[in-house]
Every structure is written in structure tokens, then in C-alpha cells.
């Protein structure tokens, strides 16, 4: 089992991401990244509010060349949830083609393209048959049928996060994937709410973030379902009912996944996250491992990663996921919650 980690473009005195990758290169097989200001599952890289960092592209290319030289695969993201009126356009296709060709000429090419767009998948398959095309986790593909429908477009699939804690089900998905020459990827440290009713709305906002930031928005509305729910103390236990996997429990997935994705593109301490999962151990606030982490939502309280009961993984991986009629996570939450102010 090796890791796919999310690229960050360093600024100022920050450590270049290639240095972090070099430290853990024996455990990293892929680095995923979005190209400059193209819509993706995260904020734009180079331009914000009209201000462009004109050195961003050259610095990024330098970093990608260094990572490529380590023998690590590059995974280019076109995983925006919406491309607006250009969703089926030749303009979008030409843009994708030009970026991939540019990267071939400047950094030695990419081995993987991850997308949430069947149209982009089609484009890459047509023009770059040697590039692996991967279904984004944003597509929420979590069934054999879901994979069958688009098997002609995708070589590999991020498994829908909501199935992360169901090992028998994941085994069934892997059996189909192995039999059909496909590959499954696990996202281990998503902090997002399971079955979030606002995910599509949120993903669409992110895809259009550059436009949204330039208009006057509602000031009395919280657009993020998760942050709205966590304003209420009685909902805090929901943080344990999500899809993340603790580093200490990752060994249970060794026979199911060759590649585990770690969300680190926007994390303030990506090296800490990678180190924890490489070591299969973490001492601190469990929420600090995830993206998003929600540490600020419950501060000054933290979730003490050392305080989880021994039966945590067994209970949460074998339960029926009917959280509304089960009190286990509420009980564990009271056990792991720690007030750092000592009050």
C-alpha cells in the first residue's frame, strides 16, 4: 500500500512540497494536482480576486519535474463538479488537451487524469490512450452498476467515501474491479460529512468560486451544511460518524487497496498528515488529520486520538450505519473529547 498525496504550491518561506515528497518517497506512488486556475475540487492556484501570481506556473513546473524525477506518478485533476455552458464543448476539450500536451513538454507528462466529467474522460481516452483515466471521488461511484455504466471511460475509480467503513462491501467491489481490469482507490482522510445533503451544492460552488467571490453574496446564510450543523453542541458526535479512517486502522485495508489517497492540497500541515499515515500512528487531535478538519468548530475541545476504545474499528466497520438509532458514536465521543482549557 502506497499513498497518493495532494500537491501544494509553496509560498514565501514554506517548505517546497517536493521536499516533503522526497522525505516519504518510499511510501508515495502518486502526487495529484490541479492546473493553475482550471476548475477543480479546491480553490484556484494562481489567481484570486484578479491578482495573479505570475511566477506560480514556473514554480509549479519546477516542483512537478522534481517529483517526476523521483519516479512518482503525476495525476492531473480536472475534477470540478461543473463546467457551466462549456461542459460539452470543444473549447473544454481543447483546453484539456492543451494542458496535457504542455505538461508532456515541460515536466515529462502525466500518468493519470482524474475527472468528474464523463466528457473529459472521453476526451482523454481519445487523445491520450496511454494515460490512466480515473473517476473522481466527487462522482460518488460506490456500486458495481455505477462502475459498469462508465467502464468504457474509466480505468480506475475512487470508491464512494460512504463505503469506507464496510470491508465486506469493499471486498465485493474489488472482486468486480479485479475481474474487469479496473483499479480502486481509497480516500482515507476526508473530513466531509457522510451522505452530506449539501455536497452537490458545495461542489458546484467550489467549481465557480472565482465568480462567486466577485459578487455580493448573502450575509445571513451559511452555505456549508457541515459548519451549520456543528454550531450546535448536540451535533458534535456526528464528527465520528463520517468516512475517515484513523492511521491506526489503515492496516485493515492492505489487501483491498494498493493506493490510498490523502487529501493534503489545502491542509496547513501536509507533512504531518503523510507522516501519521505512513507510521500508522498519530498523537494529537484526530480532526487535525482531515481535510476539512473542523478543529475550529469545537475548539477549545479536541478529539484525543489516543482515547479511542479498542473496539472502535470493529464496531464502526460492522454496524448497519443506522446512526439515528444507535448510540455508540455518542458514547465514544464523550470518551475521546478533551477540553484543552481544562475546564
Secondary structure as GFF3:
##gff-version 3
##sequence-region A 1 343
A	DSSP	beta_strand	2	6	.	.	.	ID=ss1
A	DSSP	alpha_helix	17	23	.	.	.	ID=ss2
A	DSSP	three_ten_helix	25	27	.	.	.	ID=ss3
A	DSSP	beta_strand	28	34	.	.	.	ID=ss4
A	DSSP	beta_strand	47	48	.	.	.	ID=ss5
A	DSSP	beta_strand	51	52	.	.	.	ID=ss6
A	DSSP	alpha_helix	56	69	.	.	.	ID=ss7
A	DSSP	beta_strand	73	78	.	.	.	ID=ss8
A	DSSP	three_ten_helix	84	86	.	.	.	ID=ss9
A	DSSP	alpha_helix	90	106	.	.	.	ID=ss10
A	DSSP	beta_strand	112	115	.	.	.	ID=ss11
A	DSSP	alpha_helix	118	127	.	.	.	ID=ss12
A	DSSP	beta_strand	132	135	.	.	.	ID=ss13
A	DSSP	three_ten_helix	137	139	.	.	.	ID=ss14
A	DSSP	alpha_helix	144	149	.	.	.	ID=ss15
A	DSSP	beta_strand	156	158	.	.	.	ID=ss16
A	DSSP	three_ten_helix	161	163	.	.	.	ID=ss17
A	DSSP	alpha_helix	167	179	.	.	.	ID=ss18
A	DSSP	beta_strand	183	187	.	.	.	ID=ss19
A	DSSP	alpha_helix	199	207	.	.	.	ID=ss20
A	DSSP	alpha_helix	209	212	.	.	.	ID=ss21
A	DSSP	alpha_helix	225	229	.	.	.	ID=ss22
A	DSSP	three_ten_helix	233	241	.	.	.	ID=ss23
A	DSSP	three_ten_helix	247	253	.	.	.	ID=ss24
A	DSSP	beta_strand	259	262	.	.	.	ID=ss25
A	DSSP	alpha_helix	270	279	.	.	.	ID=ss26
A	DSSP	three_ten_helix	286	289	.	.	.	ID=ss27
A	DSSP	alpha_helix	295	298	.	.	.	ID=ss28
A	DSSP	beta_strand	301	303	.	.	.	ID=ss29
A	DSSP	three_ten_helix	305	307	.	.	.	ID=ss30
A	DSSP	alpha_helix	312	318	.	.	.	ID=ss31
A	DSSP	three_ten_helix	323	325	.	.	.	ID=ss32
A	DSSP	alpha_helix	328	336	.	.	.	ID=ss33
A	DSSP	beta_strand	337	339	.	.	.	ID=ss34
###
